[in-house]
Amino acid sequence: MKSYIEAFQANRNLTFREMQVAAELLFNERTDALEIAAFLATLASKGETADEVAALASVMASHAIRPQFPDRPYMDNCGTGGDGSNSFNISTAAAFVLAASGVPVAKHGNRKISSAAGSHDVLEELGVRNDLSLEETELMMNQTGIAFLFAPNVHPKMKRIGGIRRQIGSPTIFNLVGPLTNPVPLHAQYTGINRKEFVMEYASVLSMLGRKRAVVVSGAGGLDEATLAGRNTLVLADCGDLIPFTLTAEDVGLTSASLSEIKGGDATMNASIIRSIFEGVRGPRFDTVVLNASIGLFTDGMVKTFQEGVRLAEDSILSGRAKRKLEEAAAFCAQPSNKAVTS
């Protein structure tokens, strides 16, 4: 690891192959934890490249445990996190809106690493367990059209890395790689990063990893979600073509609002916010979920315009479908008998 750390200190990027070799060392139990921490910290200081991100994602994917879902198109809307905004769990709420709109969602996520509440912290508060077996996860998808893939369950080699990341306490390349390592073959993906200058490269990585259609957003105000606070920077990856564009709340008929209006807190508070949105409480939080769900619907191809996506997302919430989808997921998790029968 020392030679790679020295390369980063000298501001030298690793090739795709070099990063693959380094990634195998990251997951090797014999590699010193202090060296791993130094590798991640110096890489973050240098700044990650598309090749480095794609190489690490490919190695992680090779070690992942893969659920056997029915052969159909799936999408994920997991963001990178680490934006320090303390917003509520927008993509978690949007995932239920997407599923309630008919999109099969295989959502990848984790507990908090560098935020107040990660997706699985808030899901626990909402009654969705993260300790489902692989068979239960497969059954949940079959029965509800949505499933949550807890990163430590599908990436067992990340257990040690997770502890090191918590000690570092700031975003690393694993924040960028996380959304790329969903073990389910995805047809489409909507994801966000808090690095506006890296949006095009990230979309390129998604194309390299086989996504037929993807949208990457860097939100106004530096979030890894689209926000109501200004002009969001996006790139559409469509069958290998990379198309940059921008989007504001007003472009899709929503009202602009400051980032302070979407502040969250701990998992309990964020779960309460999501429940209130699904009860139809209107306001900037509601509109932020609608905006991101609309982009997800566009990414999936269910709608042809963002305006159409906004209308469908609003209807999914106000009709009660999103709330019922959450209730279905929680009810499934509350029944210990819901285990797949294996021969």
PEQUIPE-V48664 format. One line per field, one symbol per residue. ss: DSSP state (H for helix, E for strand, - for the rest). burial: b if it has 24 or more other C-alpha atoms within 12 Angstrom, else e. A space follows every 50 residues. Layout:
ss = ???
burial = ???
This chain:
ss = -HHHHHHHH------HHHHHHHHHHH------HHHHHHHHHHHHHH---H HHHHHHHHHHHHH-----------EE----------E--HHHHHHHHHHH ----EEEEE---------HHHHHHH--------HHHHHHHHHHH-EEEEE HHHH---HHHHHHHHHHH----HHHHHHHHH------EEEEE---HHHHH HHHHHHHH----EEEEEEE---E--------EEEEEEE--EEEEEEE--H HH------HHHHE---HHHHHHHHHHHH-----HHHHHHHHHHHHHHHHH -----HHHHHHHHHHHHH--HHHHHHHHHHHHHH---------
burial = beebbeebeeeebbeeebbbebbbbbbeeeeebebbbbbbbbbbebbbbb bbbbbbbbbbbebbbbbebeeebbbbbbbbbbbbbbbbbbbbbbbbbbbb bbbbbbbbbbbbbbbbbbbbbbbbbbbbbbbbbbbbbbbbbbbbbbbbbb bbbbbebbebbbebbeebebbbbbbbbbbbbbbbbbbbbbbbbbbbebbb bbbbbbbbbbbbbbbbbbbbbbbbbbbbbbbbbbbbbbeeebebebbbbe ebebebbebeebbbbbbbbbbbbbbebbebeeebbbbbbbbbbbbbbbbb bbbeebbbbbbbbbbbbbebbbbbbbbbbbebbeeeebeeeee
